[in-house]
Every structure is written in structure tokens, then in C-alpha cells.
Amino acid sequence: MGDGAIVNPGYLLYLARYAPGISMKADLSVGKSLLIANALFSILAGVMQYLQFFFYSQGYANPS
């Protein structure tokens, strides 16, 4: 998880510098229903990632 904490901000800074068509203002100017849908999908992705770690030990088979 630490790798993602390093790579993601670095890539964000790269995009901010070299991709001028990307802007937070343009992203937030879309319709309210689309923003809500994106927020719900983001929450769903976070919950699924949490459950992946939570249930990982249940699928682990002890060889002894």
C-alpha cells in the first residue's frame, strides 16, 4: 500500500504539469447526479478493498 501512496501523488503531479486539459474545475462542472454516482462508486470501491483485507484470512488454508 505504501507504493501506491508514493506513485499516485507522483503521477498526479506529472499529469498536472504535462496534461493541461485536466482540471478540477472542469471535473466539478458536470451534473450533480454524475458527481453523486461517482462518489458512490468510489465508496463502493473503498468498501470492497477493505473487505478484501478483512476476509483474506478466512480463505487462507492452514497446511498443517
C-alpha positions as CSV (number, residue, x, y, z in Angstrom):
1,M,0.0,0.0,0.0
2,G,3.0,2.3,0.5
3,D,3.9,2.0,-3.1
4,G,0.5,3.4,-4.1
5,A,1.0,6.3,-1.6
6,I,4.2,7.2,-3.5
7,V,3.2,6.5,-7.1
8,N,-0.2,8.1,-7.1
9,P,0.7,11.6,-5.9
10,G,3.8,11.5,-8.3
11,Y,1.6,10.6,-11.2
12,L,-0.9,13.3,-10.2
13,L,1.8,15.9,-10.2
14,Y,3.0,14.6,-13.6
15,L,-0.5,15.0,-15.0
16,A,-0.9,18.4,-13.5
17,R,2.3,19.6,-15.2
18,Y,2.1,17.9,-18.6
19,A,-1.7,17.4,-19.3
20,P,-3.2,20.9,-19.4
21,G,-6.6,19.6,-20.4
22,I,-7.1,18.1,-17.0
23,S,-8.6,20.5,-14.4
24,M,-10.5,20.1,-11.2
25,K,-12.8,23.0,-12.2
26,A,-13.9,21.1,-15.4
27,D,-14.4,17.9,-13.4
28,L,-16.7,19.6,-10.9
29,S,-18.7,21.4,-13.5
30,V,-20.5,18.2,-14.6
31,G,-24.1,17.4,-13.4
32,K,-24.8,16.8,-9.7
33,S,-26.2,13.3,-10.4
34,L,-22.9,12.3,-12.1
35,L,-20.9,13.6,-9.1
36,I,-23.1,11.7,-6.7
37,A,-22.8,8.5,-8.8
38,N,-19.0,8.8,-8.9
39,A,-18.9,9.4,-5.2
40,L,-21.0,6.3,-4.6
41,F,-18.8,4.2,-6.9
42,S,-15.7,5.5,-5.0
43,I,-17.2,4.5,-1.7
44,L,-18.1,1.1,-3.1
45,A,-14.5,0.6,-4.3
46,G,-13.2,1.5,-0.9
47,V,-15.5,-0.9,0.9
48,M,-14.6,-3.7,-1.5
49,Q,-10.9,-3.1,-0.9
50,Y,-11.4,-3.1,2.9
51,L,-13.4,-6.3,2.7
52,Q,-10.6,-7.9,0.6
53,F,-8.2,-7.5,3.5
54,F,-10.9,-8.3,6.1
55,F,-11.9,-11.7,4.5
56,Y,-8.4,-12.6,3.3
57,S,-7.7,-14.7,6.4
58,Q,-10.9,-16.7,6.0
59,G,-9.8,-18.0,2.7
60,Y,-6.3,-18.9,3.9
61,A,-5.8,-22.7,4.2
62,N,-3.6,-23.8,7.0
63,P,-1.4,-26.7,5.6
64,S,-0.8,-28.4,9.0
